[in-house]
Amino acid sequence: RDDDDINDVASMAGVNLNEENARIMATNSDLVGTQIQSCKDEPFLAAIPLHKRILETAKKLGITDVPAEVVTFISHATQNRLRTVIEKVTVITQHRMESYKDDEWYEQATDVRSQLKFFEQLERLEKQRKDEQEREILLKAAKSRSRQEDPEQARLKQKAKEMQQQELAQMRQRDANLTALAAIGPRKKRRLDAPGLLTVGGEGAGLCTGSQAGLGMASPRQYPRQKITRVNLRDFIFYMEQEPDMSHSLLLYRALLK
């Protein structure tokens, strides 16, 4: 009687149950007859050391027994937490490595690198000016023919002598380097069509092996270069500063000291 009621309601709604069943069977035909099994629950951390560590902490709180389900739950929680940390730090690193120079929606406001180069150039010029002044003082002291036995004057003469010897040694070393480079000659570039080079699209892409090196045949399989994201300590410190539960932690303090 219940089936008759369902058929009556379906027929009133204009639905044919036989056609719907046939359509469902045709759509999910690849799932019919398959057997679904649950995967084995493998903990992320080693169970025995983790259980000992949990028991040591639990005994301080007056707990003597910790079931195995708690160990499994803490292991999965650790895995989930570690995955979350890695994902967030990876996003921070990718954001740091992203360049906005060619983006039309961004306009450069400051150029810290150029400013630092400018200050370095100023320091270099100031150091060069002081060196020139010291050099002039030493040369004047070396040329002076004072008959008085002045210890300071003798020290300046000795320093001027050492400076002249150092400049002479640098000139000799520079001349020796130029002579060696002239003897070696200009560096010859290797021809792209030389034997042993793999030519792809008119450019040398690498070395051939085996019979391909002699025939100059290109390898049909080209492996794309995998992009590597390198996380440094600064990225991890930035992540800890943004996390409420880690912004005042001892781990952040130790990381800032490194």
FENHUMO-V749168 format. One record per pair of residues at least 4 apart in sequence whose ideal C-beta (glycine too) atoms are under 7 Angstrom apart, sorted by the first residue. I is the first residue (numbers start at 1). J is the second residue. D is the distance in Angstrom with one decimal. If there is no record, write none. Layout:
BEGIN
((I & J & D) (I & J & D))
END
This chain:
BEGIN
((1 & 5 & 6.6) (2 & 6 & 6.6) (3 & 7 & 6.3) (4 & 8 & 6.2) (5 & 9 & 6.4) (6 & 10 & 6.1) (7 & 11 & 6.0) (7 & 17 & 6.7) (8 & 12 & 6.4) (9 & 13 & 6.5) (10 & 15 & 4.5) (10 & 17 & 5.4) (15 & 20 & 6.5) (16 & 20 & 6.6) (17 & 21 & 6.2) (18 & 22 & 6.5) (19 & 23 & 6.3) (20 & 24 & 6.4) (21 & 25 & 6.3) (22 & 26 & 6.3) (23 & 27 & 6.3) (24 & 28 & 6.2) (25 & 29 & 6.3) (25 & 32 & 6.8) (28 & 32 & 6.4) (41 & 72 & 6.7) (43 & 47 & 5.5) (43 & 72 & 5.5) (43 & 75 & 3.9) (44 & 75 & 4.8) (44 & 76 & 6.5) (44 & 78 & 6.0) (44 & 79 & 3.7) (45 & 50 & 4.8) (45 & 75 & 4.5) (45 & 78 & 6.0) (46 & 50 & 6.1) (47 & 51 & 5.9) (47 & 71 & 5.6) (48 & 52 & 6.7) (49 & 53 & 6.3) (50 & 54 & 6.3) (50 & 71 & 5.6) (50 & 74 & 6.8) (50 & 75 & 6.3) (51 & 55 & 6.3) (51 & 66 & 6.8) (51 & 71 & 5.0) (52 & 56 & 6.5) (53 & 57 & 6.7) (54 & 58 & 5.9) (54 & 66 & 5.2) (54 & 70 & 6.9) (54 & 71 & 6.4) (54 & 74 & 6.7) (55 & 59 & 6.2) (55 & 66 & 5.8) (58 & 63 & 3.8) (58 & 66 & 5.5) (59 & 63 & 6.9) (59 & 64 & 6.8) (66 & 70 & 5.2) (66 & 71 & 7.0) (68 & 72 & 6.4) (69 & 73 & 6.2) (70 & 74 & 6.3) (71 & 75 & 6.3) (72 & 76 & 6.5) (73 & 77 & 6.2) (74 & 78 & 6.3) (75 & 79 & 6.6) (76 & 80 & 6.3) (77 & 81 & 6.2) (78 & 82 & 6.2) (79 & 83 & 6.3) (80 & 84 & 6.5) (81 & 85 & 6.4) (82 & 86 & 6.3) (83 & 87 & 6.3) (84 & 88 & 6.4) (85 & 89 & 6.1) (86 & 90 & 6.0) (87 & 91 & 6.6) (88 & 92 & 6.6) (88 & 239 & 5.7) (89 & 93 & 6.4) (89 & 231 & 5.4) (89 & 235 & 5.6) (89 & 236 & 5.9) (89 & 239 & 5.1) (90 & 94 & 6.3) (90 & 229 & 5.8) (90 & 231 & 6.9) (91 & 95 & 6.3) (92 & 96 & 6.4) (92 & 235 & 4.9) (92 & 238 & 5.8) (92 & 239 & 5.8) (93 & 97 & 6.3) (93 & 229 & 5.4) (93 & 231 & 5.0) (93 & 235 & 4.9) (94 & 98 & 6.3) (94 & 229 & 6.3) (96 & 235 & 6.5) (100 & 106 & 4.3) (111 & 115 & 6.5) (112 & 116 & 6.2) (113 & 117 & 6.5) (114 & 118 & 6.3) (115 & 119 & 6.6) (116 & 120 & 6.2) (117 & 121 & 6.3) (118 & 122 & 6.6) (119 & 123 & 6.4) (120 & 124 & 6.2) (121 & 125 & 6.4) (122 & 126 & 6.3) (123 & 127 & 6.2) (124 & 128 & 6.3) (125 & 129 & 6.3) (126 & 130 & 6.5) (127 & 131 & 6.3) (128 & 132 & 6.4) (129 & 133 & 6.5) (130 & 134 & 6.3) (131 & 135 & 6.1) (132 & 136 & 6.5) (133 & 137 & 6.5) (134 & 138 & 6.3) (135 & 139 & 6.3) (135 & 163 & 6.8) (136 & 140 & 6.3) (137 & 141 & 6.4) (138 & 142 & 6.2) (138 & 156 & 6.0) (138 & 159 & 5.7) (138 & 160 & 3.7) (138 & 163 & 5.8) (139 & 143 & 6.3) (139 & 160 & 6.2) (140 & 144 & 6.4) (141 & 153 & 6.2) (141 & 156 & 3.6) (141 & 157 & 5.6) (141 & 160 & 5.8) (142 & 157 & 5.3) (142 & 160 & 3.9) (142 & 161 & 6.9) (144 & 153 & 7.0) (146 & 150 & 6.7) (146 & 153 & 6.1) (150 & 154 & 6.6) (151 & 155 & 6.3) (152 & 156 & 6.5) (153 & 157 & 6.5) (154 & 158 & 6.4) (155 & 159 & 6.3) (156 & 160 & 6.2) (157 & 161 & 6.4) (158 & 162 & 6.5) (159 & 163 & 6.3) (160 & 164 & 6.4) (161 & 165 & 6.5) (162 & 166 & 6.3) (163 & 167 & 6.4) (164 & 168 & 6.3) (165 & 169 & 6.4) (166 & 170 & 6.5) (167 & 171 & 6.5) (168 & 172 & 6.5) (169 & 173 & 6.3) (170 & 174 & 6.3) (171 & 175 & 6.4) (172 & 176 & 6.3) (173 & 177 & 6.5) (174 & 178 & 6.5) (175 & 179 & 6.3) (176 & 180 & 6.4) (177 & 181 & 6.4) (178 & 182 & 6.3) (179 & 183 & 6.4) (180 & 184 & 6.4) (190 & 194 & 5.7) (192 & 197 & 6.2) (192 & 199 & 6.5) (192 & 203 & 6.8) (192 & 204 & 4.6) (193 & 199 & 6.9) (195 & 213 & 6.4) (195 & 214 & 6.8) (196 & 207 & 5.7) (196 & 208 & 6.1) (196 & 213 & 5.0) (197 & 204 & 4.5) (197 & 207 & 6.9) (198 & 204 & 6.9) (198 & 205 & 5.0) (198 & 206 & 4.9) (198 & 207 & 6.5) (198 & 208 & 4.9) (198 & 218 & 6.0) (198 & 219 & 6.4) (199 & 204 & 6.2) (199 & 216 & 6.6) (199 & 218 & 6.3) (200 & 205 & 4.5) (200 & 218 & 5.3) (208 & 212 & 4.1) (208 & 213 & 3.7) (209 & 213 & 6.3) (211 & 215 & 6.0) (212 & 217 & 4.6) (212 & 219 & 6.8) (231 & 235 & 5.1) (231 & 236 & 6.6) (233 & 237 & 6.2) (233 & 255 & 6.3) (233 & 258 & 6.5) (234 & 238 & 6.5) (235 & 239 & 6.5) (236 & 240 & 6.5) (236 & 255 & 6.8) (237 & 241 & 6.4) (237 & 252 & 6.8) (237 & 255 & 5.2) (237 & 256 & 6.5) (238 & 242 & 6.7) (239 & 243 & 6.5) (240 & 246 & 4.3) (240 & 247 & 6.7) (240 & 249 & 6.9) (240 & 251 & 6.8) (240 & 252 & 4.5) (240 & 255 & 6.9) (241 & 247 & 5.6) (241 & 252 & 6.9) (243 & 247 & 6.1) (246 & 251 & 6.8) (246 & 252 & 6.0) (247 & 252 & 6.7) (250 & 254 & 6.3) (251 & 255 & 6.4) (252 & 256 & 6.4) (253 & 257 & 6.8))
END
